[in-house]
Each structure stands twice: as structure tokens, then as C-alpha cells.
Amino acid sequence: MNLTAENHRMPLSDGNSIPVIGLGTYADPKKTPKGTCAESVRIAIDAGYRHIDGAFVYYNENEVGQAIREKIAEGKVKREDIFYCGKLWNTCHPPELVRPTLEKTLNILQLDYVDLYIIELPMAFKPGEAIYPRDENGKWMYHETDLCATWEALEACKDAGLVKSIGVSNFNRRQLEMILNKPGLKHKPVSNQIECHPYFTQLKLLEFCREHGITIVAYSPLGTSRDETWVNVSSPALLKDPVLNTIGEKYKKTAAQVALRFSIQRGVTVIPKSFSPERIRENFQIFDFCLTDKEMKEIEALNKNIRYVEMLMWSDHPEYPFHDEY
Ligand SMILES: NC(=O)c1ccc[n+]([C@@H]2O[C@H](COP(=O)([O-])OP(=O)(O)OC[C@H]3O[C@@H](n4cnc5c(N)ncnc54)[C@H](OP(=O)(O)O)[C@@H]3O)[C@@H](O)[C@H]2O)c1
């Protein structure tokens, strides 16, 4: 498929399509000045991005919605050009909470629908006001997880027109199979958003998803922000990799651009986060060069099975997804 800056959508299994690069919008809210996210989304849309990845728990969905609506009002884009992905958080898995939670997101965004809504993690937490519920001893308060029931509630949101496509995130093969084999399945997940980059190429999960028409959306495609709250910072930094940098020199591209190009060339959608105007623009400049088969193989060989986002604090959850091989 010949992807260009102007036309870089890939088909999804439900007949819709997804732009292969999107702007990630997670940044520590305590360290990010108000308005930074909105400004970054405006810059991204002006630079050619049509896909924005967000979530209620990023605490900046209001800014994402504001920027999208401004760009529509300006006439820069139409609503149907934009692809917004929102996420259902762990405390909102009970089926009766799914639609009200999505409606809350639509209300924050001030949009009529989202393009993709995904179950953010396969681990349910105790419903309630607290996003990260813990008891008086600091122990995480989990909740019975019934992924099939949550999925059925998502299917109903699609049928009601609140969301165009539905998918999952951080699901392993067993959890995907649970949905795919659910009796009476109405809509298959179109995508699985997972960590994926040259140090964690996810070959087996990629292959499984390909066989089942599930698009992989790669989070942390640049190797994360290396924020210690979430990231195993003892792992080597992806963008310092000599192979990525040497290949970059040949094309006058950065290691980041090479890493992103590698992913889209293997059919993986990327959602790099940047709130810096130069890097937002830089990350979109990946449609004017092409890696050779030899270079693709060289980059594939960098795989070290490094998962930066391990979420080990929840590893005792019955549905913690990363105990399985894939
Ligand atoms: N579903 C999930 O569980 C999940 C988990 C993690 C992330 N996500 C989503 O995926 C998005 C991306 O993942 P991520 O934020 O973990 O990591 P990432 O996109 O791999 O990396 C972001 C970091 O790289 C820096 N950066 C961006 N472009 C760069 C460039 N060209 N050169 C050098 N550094 C660059 C950014 O800093 P500046 O901002 O200063 O440029 C930021 O510190 C998130 O924002 C979020 O939307 C989803």
C-alpha cells in the first residue's frame, strides 16, 4: 500500500479505516502546563495528523476536543477527516457503566461520536470515584472482570452510533480469543493497542492479530518518555540505538523517524506522543522515504523483548495480561 502524507489510512475489519500515525496525548498532568495538549493537537492537525489517541484518564480530553472543534470551525478539517480514539478505564468495566462512561467522554470532547473506543486494560478495578482505588492499607482494589460482558456493552454503543469502531488494548492472545470465541459475537475487535517498537517487536501477537484481521496500534513506539512512575528506566533507551541512528543518517532522518517508519512499513499503526512543536512535525515526516528489506530485517533483529510499560504493580490481578508469553 502506498501511504502518503495526504492519504495514510488503512482499512479496519469493520469497513472503517484508521490513519497509520496518530498523536499520543499522555503526559503527566502535574508536569504539563494547561493548554499544552490543545496547542499540540492544533499543531499536529496543521502538520497533517488526522488521528489523535487520548483517554479520560489522561485528564486532557477536554483540550483534545477543544482543539479538534477549533480546527473544524476554522475549515482546516471536517469531522469525518479526524479519527479520535478514546478508552474505557478499569473502574468502568461493569456493562451498565460502559455507555454512561462513553457519554461522559463525548460530553468532555463535545463531539457526537468517537471513531474508536477501546477497553484500555483487561483488568477491572473497583468502580467508584477513585481512578486508582486502594484500601486503607494501600492495597489495590480489584473487581471481578467479565471481559465478554464489557465487550457486549461496547457492541451496544457501536449499534447506538456513539462510536464507529470498537477495540481493545493490552490484551494477550488468550484474552483476544475469549472475545473472538464469545457465543453470539456481534462485532469483532478491530484493533489491539499494545506496546510495540524495535526493542519489542511483538512478532507472535502481531501474527495472531493479522490472522484475525485485528490491527495493531503501537503505543510507546519511540520507547516511552522514560517516566519512572510507569517505565522500567533500567532498560536501554530505544532512540540511542546505533543501528536506528546509522540508518537514519543514510536518509537524513532521525532515529525516531526510522523507528516510526519501521512500524508503519510492517502494517502497524503508531501513536507517538510529543508536545514539542518541532518533534510533532518531525514524527509526521515518515512518508518520504522507504526502508529496504535488508534494513527492515536489521531493525527487526534489534528485538530484545523489552517491555518498558510493565505495570508490575498490578501483576497479581487475575487478568494481568503480561504473564503469558504473548
Ligand atoms: N493503551 C495503553 O495502555 C497505553 C500505554 C502507554 C501509552 N499509550 C498511548 O501511546 C502514546 C505514546 O506512548 P508514550 O507516550 O508512552 O511514548 P512514546 O510516544 O514512545 O514517546 C514519547 C516520548 O518521546 C519524546 N519524543 C517524541 N518525539 C520525539 C522525537 N522525534 N525525538 C526524540 N524524542 C521524542 C516525547 O517528548 P516530547 O513530548 O518532549 O517531544 C516523550 O517524552 C501515549 O501518549 C498514549 O496516547 C497507551
The ligand as an SDF file (V2000), in Angstrom:
LIG
                    3D

 48 52  0  0  0  0  0  0  0  0999 V2000
   -3.0800    1.7420   25.9190 N   0  0  0  0  0  0  0  0  0  0  0  0
   -2.1230    1.9290   26.8140 C   0  0  0  0  0  0  0  0  0  0  0  0
   -2.0640    1.2180   27.8460 O   0  0  0  0  0  0  0  0  0  0  0  0
   -1.0810    2.9840   26.5900 C   0  0  0  0  0  0  0  0  0  0  0  0
    0.0950    2.9590   27.3420 C   0  0  0  0  0  0  0  0  0  0  0  0
    1.0740    3.9180   27.0800 C   0  0  0  0  0  0  0  0  0  0  0  0
    0.8650    4.8780   26.0930 C   0  0  0  0  0  0  0  0  0  0  0  0
   -0.3280    4.9130   25.3860 N   0  0  0  0  0  0  0  0  0  0  0  0
   -0.5640    5.9210   24.3200 C   0  0  0  0  0  0  0  0  0  0  0  0
    0.5440    5.9080   23.4350 O   0  0  0  0  0  0  0  0  0  0  0  0
    1.1110    7.2160   23.3380 C   0  0  0  0  0  0  0  0  0  0  0  0
    2.6060    7.1400   23.0450 C   0  0  0  0  0  0  0  0  0  0  0  0
    3.3040    6.3720   24.0030 O   0  0  0  0  0  0  0  0  0  0  0  0
    4.2880    7.0200   25.0820 P   0  0  0  0  0  0  0  0  0  0  0  0
    3.8370    8.3960   25.3880 O   0  0  0  0  0  0  0  0  0  0  0  0
    4.4130    6.0320   26.1760 O   0  0  0  0  0  0  0  0  0  0  0  0
    5.7130    7.0390   24.3990 O   0  0  0  0  0  0  0  0  0  0  0  0
    6.3950    7.4340   23.0110 P   0  0  0  0  0  0  0  0  0  0  0  0
    5.4380    8.0380   22.0750 O   0  0  0  0  0  0  0  0  0  0  0  0
    7.1700    6.2520   22.5860 O   0  0  0  0  0  0  0  0  0  0  0  0
    7.4680    8.5060   23.4990 O   0  0  0  0  0  0  0  0  0  0  0  0
    7.1220    9.7550   23.9960 C   0  0  0  0  0  0  0  0  0  0  0  0
    8.3980   10.4620   24.4650 C   0  0  0  0  0  0  0  0  0  0  0  0
    9.2870   10.6440   23.3740 O   0  0  0  0  0  0  0  0  0  0  0  0
    9.5980   12.0320   23.2200 C   0  0  0  0  0  0  0  0  0  0  0  0
    9.6640   12.2780   21.7650 N   0  0  0  0  0  0  0  0  0  0  0  0
    8.6320   12.4110   20.8970 C   0  0  0  0  0  0  0  0  0  0  0  0
    9.0770   12.5650   19.6510 N   0  0  0  0  0  0  0  0  0  0  0  0
   10.4260   12.5300   19.7160 C   0  0  0  0  0  0  0  0  0  0  0  0
   11.4460   12.6330   18.7540 C   0  0  0  0  0  0  0  0  0  0  0  0
   11.1790   12.8190   17.4650 N   0  0  0  0  0  0  0  0  0  0  0  0
   12.7350   12.5570   19.1810 N   0  0  0  0  0  0  0  0  0  0  0  0
   13.0380   12.3810   20.4940 C   0  0  0  0  0  0  0  0  0  0  0  0
   12.1080   12.2690   21.4520 N   0  0  0  0  0  0  0  0  0  0  0  0
   10.8190   12.3390   21.0660 C   0  0  0  0  0  0  0  0  0  0  0  0
    8.4670   12.7820   23.9040 C   0  0  0  0  0  0  0  0  0  0  0  0
    8.8990   14.0180   24.4120 O   0  0  0  0  0  0  0  0  0  0  0  0
    8.3120   15.4570   23.8930 P   0  0  0  0  0  0  0  0  0  0  0  0
    6.8530   15.4900   24.2070 O   0  0  0  0  0  0  0  0  0  0  0  0
    9.1010   16.4170   24.7020 O   0  0  0  0  0  0  0  0  0  0  0  0
    8.5940   15.5190   22.4240 O   0  0  0  0  0  0  0  0  0  0  0  0
    8.1100   11.8190   25.0430 C   0  0  0  0  0  0  0  0  0  0  0  0
    8.9880   12.0100   26.1360 O   0  0  0  0  0  0  0  0  0  0  0  0
    0.7440    7.8530   24.6920 C   0  0  0  0  0  0  0  0  0  0  0  0
    0.8680    9.2460   24.6890 O   0  0  0  0  0  0  0  0  0  0  0  0
   -0.6770    7.3660   24.8220 C   0  0  0  0  0  0  0  0  0  0  0  0
   -1.5340    8.1280   23.9730 O   0  0  0  0  0  0  0  0  0  0  0  0
   -1.2750    3.9480   25.6150 C   0  0  0  0  0  0  0  0  0  0  0  0
  1  2  1  0
  2  3  2  0
  2  4  1  0
  4  5  1  0
  4 48  2  0
  5  6  2  0
  6  7  1  0
  7  8  2  0
  8  9  1  0
  8 48  1  0
  9 10  1  0
  9 46  1  0
 10 11  1  0
 11 12  1  0
 11 44  1  0
 12 13  1  0
 13 14  1  0
 14 15  2  0
 14 16  1  0
 14 17  1  0
 17 18  1  0
 18 19  2  0
 18 20  1  0
 18 21  1  0
 21 22  1  0
 22 23  1  0
 23 24  1  0
 23 42  1  0
 24 25  1  0
 25 26  1  0
 25 36  1  0
 26 27  1  0
 26 35  1  0
 27 28  2  0
 28 29  1  0
 29 30  1  0
 29 35  2  0
 30 31  1  0
 30 32  2  0
 32 33  1  0
 33 34  2  0
 34 35  1  0
 36 37  1  0
 36 42  1  0
 37 38  1  0
 38 39  2  0
 38 40  1  0
 38 41  1  0
 42 43  1  0
 44 45  1  0
 44 46  1  0
 46 47  1  0
M  CHG  2   8   1  16  -1
M  END
$$$$
